[in-house]
Amino acid sequence: MPVAPTVQDIAAAREALAVADPALARAHAQTPVFEWRLRPGGYEGLFRMIVEQQVSVAAAASIWARTVAGLGGSVTPEAVLGQDAEGLRAFGLSGQKVKYGQEIARAQVEGRVDLQHMQTLSDEDAITALTAIKGVGKWTAETYLMFCEGRLNVFPGGDVALQEAMRWADRAELRPNEKQAYVRAEIWRPYRGVAAHLLWGWYGGVRRGEIALEDIGL
């Protein structure tokens, strides 16, 4: 079973990141201690991440609650495949998310992916296995491995909030694109996932007005 990094693990990783890359030192100094909140994984965890994309937090919670209830309290590949598309759409799922949920379920049932034992794969192999499923993009695969498996070195370079926080850290005029973000994050190995959490926390604090940034062209 995946185990979330402890507060001590995260603190040590943050210190190492700040030493390895002075650009992260300010984010580290300004961002409070945070925990790594591990979400349920497996089929349920991946399907839920798909359901929650591109909707508000409140809408995602409502749709997911209806989905769980509609499936009898157990979100399994078998339960999803036991419903037709219209039955799943009745829970509030879009047609596209129904297709993706069914495709992930078929991949699990047919043995094309083993979501219960992804931790036996390296980060790279796990991302490859997940993105081979129709509907699972690289960002989804990376965030699943971070939030559902607690992987410390996975970095979703395509995340716009991370890219913006990276711009602030480097005091750059332009936000890095996905390719540039991956290259920039190489110095953060083996704690790229902790760097992502740190930058997200910093970004959120700035956006909420809790953290002030000096003028860097924002």
N, C-alpha and C positions, 0 to 999 in steps of 0.2 A: 504493500500500500504506500502511495506517495506520502511523504512527511513534509510539512511546511517548515521552512527555515525558522529558527528561533530568533527572538529579538537580539540575542547575543551574536548570532551568525550575521544578521543584517548589520548590526553596529560595526562588527569587525570588517565586513565587506565595504561599508561606507567609508571607513577610515582608510582602507587600502586604496579605494577609488580616488579619494581626495589627494592622497600622496602621489598616486600614479599619474593623475591628470589634474593640475591646478585649476583648470577650467571648471571642474566639478566642485572645487572647494567651497565656492560661494553658495551653491545649491545645498551642499552638505551642511554648511553653517546655518543656513536660513530655514531648513526644513526640519520639522520636529521628528522625533522618533516615530516610526511606523511599524506595524505588524504586517506580515505576509498572510493575508486571509485566503486560505486554501478552500476552493470551491469543490463540490462533488464532481468527480470525473466520470469516466466511462461514457456510454452512449448518452445517458441523461445529461451529463455535463456538456458534451459537445452540441447536442441538439438545443439545449437551453441557450448556449452562446449564439447559435444561429437565430433562434427566436428573438433574442434581445437586440439584435442589430437593427439599426436605423429606425428605432422607435424610442419614445421617451421612457424613462425609468418606470413611471407609473403605468404606462401602457404595457410595457414588457412584463411587469409583475402581474397585472391583471390577466394577460393572455396566457402566461405560464401557469397561473393558478387554475384557469379554466381547462388548460391542457392536461394538467395532472389529475384534476377531478374527472375529466371526461374519459381518461384512460384508466380509471379505477384506482388512482393513487400510485400507480407504478409506471414510470416512463421507461419502457424497454423496447428493443427493436421489434419483438414479437407483438407487443401491444399496439405499436404504431402501424405495423404491417397488417394488423387485424382490422384496421379501420380503412374505409375508402377515402378518397380525397375529399369528398364533400363532408364526410363526418369530421375529418380533421379541420377543415376550413370553418366548421361550425364553432370551433373553439376560439376563433379569432385569428387564426394563422392565415397568412397570405398564400396564394397558390404556389408561389416560388418557394416559400419556406416549407410548405407541405412536401414539395418535390425533393427538396434537400434533405428533409427529415427522413423521408422514405429511402432515399439513396444511401444515406449513412446507415440506416437500419439494415438494408440489404447487404451493404459492404461488411457489416459486422456478422450477420447471419451466414453469409457465404464464405466467411473467412478471409476476405480481402484485407481486412484490418482487424486487429485485436485490441480494442479500446480498454480492455481490462488489464492488459499487460504491456502498455506502451513504455513503461519504465525500463523494460529490457532492451530498448532501442536507444541508440545515441540520439542526441538532439537533431542532427542532420537527417538521420534515417527516419526518425519519428515525423519530422516535418514532411519528408517525401511521402511517407505512407498516408498521412492525413490529407495532403493536397492532391493525392491521386483520386480522392473521392469527389465526385461532382458536387459543387456547392461549398466546398471547404477551400477557401483561399489561404494564401500564406499568412496574412495577418491573423486569421481565425486560428490557424494551426499553431502559430507562435503564442498567441495569448492563451489558448487552451493549455499548452504545455507549461506556461508560466503560472496560470491561476488554478489549474486543476491538478498539476503534478509538482508544482513548486520548484521548477527547474531554474537554477540561478544564472545560467549563461545564455538564455534565449532572449533575443532582442528583436522586437517588431519594428524594423526600420521604416515601414510604410506608415506608421502612426503619425498623424499630423500634429497632435499635441506634443509628442516627443520631439519631432523635428523643430517645432517652435521653441521648446525649452532648450534644445541644443543650440539654436541660434542665439538665445539669450546668454547661454553659458560661454559661447565663443565670441560674444559681442559682435556678431556678424550682421551684415546688412541684409543678406538673403537667407531664407530658410533652406537647409539642405534637402535635396530630393532623396528618394528612397535609397538609391545606390550610394549616394554620398553619406547618408546616415549610417549605413552598414560599415563603410570604410572608416568613418569617424569613430565608430564604437569598438573597433578592433582593440584599441588600447585598454578597453574596459574588461577584456577577458581576464579571468574566468567568471566575472561578476556582471556581465552585461544586463542580466535580468534585474539585478539590484540597482544598477544605474538607471534602468528604465523606470523602476518604482520611484527612485529618488527624483528623477526629472518630472514624472507625473505629479508627485507630491508637491514639488516646487511650483510647477505650472498651476496646479489647483490653488495653491496658496496665493499666488500672484493674482490670478483671476478673481478670487474671492476678496481681494484687497487686504489680505492678512500679511502679505510679504511685499515690500517695496523694492522696486528695481530702479537704479539710477538710469538716466537717459541713455539708451543705446539704440535710439531710432525706432522705438516701439510706437 
